[in-house]
Amino acid sequence: MAETVVELSNVWKVFGERADETIADAERTNLSKTEALEKYQTVIGVRSASFSVARGEIFCIMGLSGSGKSTLVRHVNRLIEPSAGSIKVLGTDVGAMGNAELRQMRARHIGMVFQHMALMPHRSVRENVAYPLEIRKIPKSRRWAISDYTLGLVDLTGYEDRLPRELSGGMQQRVGIARALASDPEILLMDEPFSALDPLIRLQLQDQFKALVRDLNKSTLFITHDLDEAIRIGHRIAIMKDGVIVQIGTPEEIVTKPADDYVREFVQGISRLKLVRAHTIMEPLADGSASAGAIRVEGDQDLDSLIDVAVGSEHPLIVTEAGQDVGIITKTTLLRGIQGGR
């Protein structure tokens, strides 16, 4: 089982002086966000949130503006204090940390990238990336070496001496990522880092970031309001509404088994071709159903590849896992899988 690096248990954030009363009432009566505002003049920002993030996992938190996703992620490095619940980072209770211990955790174990990366305009790209190390009083030669290395990771070698204003928006965002990586943190907090970029640059950075995180084995909490982005880069996705985590699942689970109408509305326009796998749509394999001309496919093949196989044969597809025939996909089954079971 993969190591858990971040764990939130029953975390609440209620803004206002009567937070404790609001939480007690909400747990007892399922008090809504509107009712809390009317009754206690409080705002429920996060409501009983629980999840864990494994080492090397990209965990996306997705929701519309005001859903509580940015508020939630800022609890991990305690930029925001929870009203209730616990947060553990690398096995340590963040709420129990003193100021010095908290600063050390932020400096050494957590890197954060915002939508607006706040690069210092008067400092070079190299100096911006090295700034977290400067705060830690790392010798200049070492800072420079680390800065140049991390800039290489994000394909910015040769731009070390440029000022931020001399770079495009996408390049500036990569500088922000390099700065977050400079301290070699185990955990990255990404708060809508690509949302202000042009679509093509955004897609390129999504692919680069996913490959980079995989190669460096970083655990990432990635905030986005774009489900396409969450599906493209996330191993798992948490969908939030009004401070509540409505559903957590893999991209395939979110698309094929939406928890409610809210999630269903989000996923209705998402292409299933690269998400849904053979083992999800297959039917039980009855005795004798595997005809002599049947073509065998793997259980983790996606709909797109299944279509390529199916168009060249009149026979059904036999799904195999670990060398065993486990299911069958007919042309009707395949079409229903593409359609979404309607």
N, C-alpha and C positions, 0 to 999 in steps of 0.2 A: 504493500500500500504506500502511495506517495506521501511524503512528509507534508504536513499542514504548516504553512508559514503565516497565514492570517486567519483568524477565527473571530467572528462576531456572534454574540449570543444575546438575543432579546434586547437589542439596542433601540432605545427611544431617544428622540430629540424633540423637546417641546419648548418653544420660545414663549416666554412670558413668566410672570411671577408665580403663577399657580400651577406650575408644571406637575408637581407631585399629585395634586388633586385631579388634574386632567388625566394622568396615566392611570390612576386608580379607577376613575370613572370609566375610562375607555376599556380597561381590562374587564370590568364588571358588566358594562352595558353595550359594548361595541360603539361607543360614542364616535360620531363622525367628525371629520375635520371642520365642517361648517358648524356643527353643534358645539364643538370645543370653543370656537371663536365666539359664538353667541353667549355661551354659559360662563366661560372662564376668562375670556379675552386672551386666549392663548392660541398659538399656531402649532399644529402637529407637523413637524418637518420630516421625521422618520418614525415609523411605527413598528415596534417589535421585529426588527430586522435580524435575521440569523443566516449566516452562510460561512463557508470556509473556502480558502484558496490553497491549492496544492503547489508545491515547488514546481516551477516551470510552466504553470498554467496561465493562460490569458483569460481572465474572468471579466466579462463585459457587463456593465450595469447600464441599462438602456431605459429611457423614459423621456417624456415630453418636458418642456420647461415647467418648473415648479413641482416636478414629481418627487424630488428629494434626493436625486442621485448624486449631485455634487456635495450636498450636505452630508450624505452618508459616507462618501469616500474620505472626507476631511476628518472623520473620526479616527481613521486608521493611524494617522500620525499626530492625532490630538490637536489639530488646528481648531477643532470644535470639540467641546466637552460634551459627553453624552448626558442626558437627563436620567437615564437608567440603562442597565445592561453592562456587558463586559466586552472588551476588545483585547485580544491577545495577538502579539506579533512575535514570531519566532519563539513561541511558548511563554512569553513574558506578558503579564498584565500591564497594558499601557496606562490604565487609570491609576495604578499604584506607583508609577515612576515619579521621582522628583525632577525638578527642572534640569539639573545637570545630566541626569540619565536620559531624559527625554531629548535634550539637545543632541546627545551622543547618538541616540537611535536615529534621529532625523538625518544627522550628518553622515553616518556610516552605513545604515541599513536600508534607508528609504530614499528614492529619488522621485521627484515630482515634476511633471511637465503640464503646463497650463495651455489653454487656447491662445492666450497672449503671453508669449514666453518671457517678456520683460528683459530683453538683452540690454546691457549697458551700452549706450550709443557711443561713448567716448573710449571704449575699450575694444581691442581687436577681438576677432573670433577666438583666437587662442586664449586670450586673457579672460574672456567670458566663460569659456569652458573650464578654465583652471580656477575660477573664483571660489568654488566650494572648498578646494584644496588649500587655497590661500588662507581662508578663514581658519582652517585646521593647522596653519603654520607649517605646511609641508614645504621643504626647500624648493626654491624656484626651479632648479634643473629638473627635479623630479616632477613638479607640476607641469612643466613644459612637455616633458616626455609623455606623461599620461594624457595631456590635452591633445597632443599630436596623434597619439594612438587612437583615442576615442573619435577624433575627427575622421580618421581613416575608416573606422567602423561604419560611419554614416556617409561615406563617399564625399568627404569635403577636404581631402588632402590637396594642398596647394592654395587653400583659402585662409590659412592660419592668420595671416597678417592683415586681412581685410577688415573693414569696419562693418557692423551689421547693416548699415544703410546701403552698402554695396552688394548686398545679397538679395535674391528673390525671396518671396514669402516662404516657399517650400524649403529653401536652403536655411533660412533663419530658424524654421521649425526644427530642422535637423541639428542645428547648433544647440537648440534647447534640449533635444534628446541626448546629444553628446555631453552636455553639462550634467544632466541627470545621471549619466553612466560613469562620469569621471571618478566618483567615489566608490565605484564597483558595488552598488547596493544589491541586496538580494531581492528587493521589492521595488517595483515602479508603480507610481500612481499617475495615471494619464487622464486629465480632465478635458475632454473634447479637444485634443491637440490638433486635429486636422480639419475641424469644422469650418474654418475661415478660408480654406484653400480651394483653388479651382478643382473641378471634378477629376480631371486627368492626373494632376499632381497628387491629389488626395489618394487615388487608387495606387499610384506608384509608391507613396509613402506607407500606405497600409501594408503592401507586399514586403517592402524593405523592413518595416518594423517587425512584422511577424517572423521573418527569417532571422532577424537580429536577435529577437527574444529567444527563439528556438536555439540558436547557436550558443548564446550566452547563458541559457537556462535561467532566465529571470522570471520571477512571478509578477504578474501584472494585473492591476485593477484598472480597467479601461472604461471611462465614462463617455457615453455617446447618446445623442438623440436620434441616431440614424440606425434603424434595424439592419439595413443592408451592410453597413460598416460592422456592426456587431457580429453578424453572421459570417462576414468575410474573414474576420481575424480571431473571433472568440472560440475557445474550447467549450466554454459554457456561458450562458447569458442569463442575467437576472433582469426581469422587466418590472419597472416600478410605476405606480400610480398613486398620487396623493399620499406619498410617504410609505406606502405599503409595497413590499415585494410580492407581486402577483404570481409570478412563476419563475422557477429556475430550471434550466435544462440545457442540453446540447442544442446546437442550431437545428438539427433534425427533429429533436423532440419538440422544440418550440413551434416549428412549422407544421409538423404532422399531428401534434396533440396539444393544441392551444388550450390553456386552462379555463378561459372564459371568453365572452364576446369581445372584451377589450383587447386581449391578445390576438384573437381571431381576426379582428379588424386590421391589426398591424401586419399580420402575415399573409393576408389574402393576395397581395400583389407580389409576393416573393417567389421567384422561380424555384421549383423543386428539383430541377434536373441535376444539380451538383450536390444536393443535400440528402435526398432520400435514397436509401440503400436497398439492395435486393432483399436482405433479410427482413426489412420492414414491410414490404408489400407482398412477399411470397405467400402462397397457400400451402396447406399441409400436403405432403406427398403421399398419395394413396398407392396401394400395391398395383404394380403394372402401369402406372402413369408415366414412368420414365421410358418413353419409346426409344427405339433403336437409333433414330436420327436426332434425338434431343441434344441440345448444346448445353454444356455445363458452364456456369458462371460462379464467381465467388460471392459470398454473402455480403461483402462490403463494397461491391461495385455499385456505382451510382446510376440513376435513371439514364443519364446521358450516354454512358457506355453500354447500358442494356439495350437502348434503342439501336445503337450501331450493330449490336449482335443480332437483334430480333429481325431487322429489315432484311437480313440475308438468309433467313430460314423460315420455313413454314411450321417448324416444330416448336413446342414450348421450350422454355429455358429451365434447366434443372439447377437449383441453387445448392452449392456444396460449401461445407465448412469443416475444416480439419480432415479433409479427404472423404467426408461422408455426405451423401445426398440428404438434404434436410427440407427441401421445399420445391415448389414448382411455380413458374410465372408464365401464364398464358398471355396471348395478345390482349385479351380483355383486362386481365389483371394489370398489365403494364400501362394500358391507357387510363385505367382508373387511378393508378399511382401517379401518373402525370397530372391528371385532372384534380387530384386531391380527394378522391373518394366520394365525389358528388354523384 
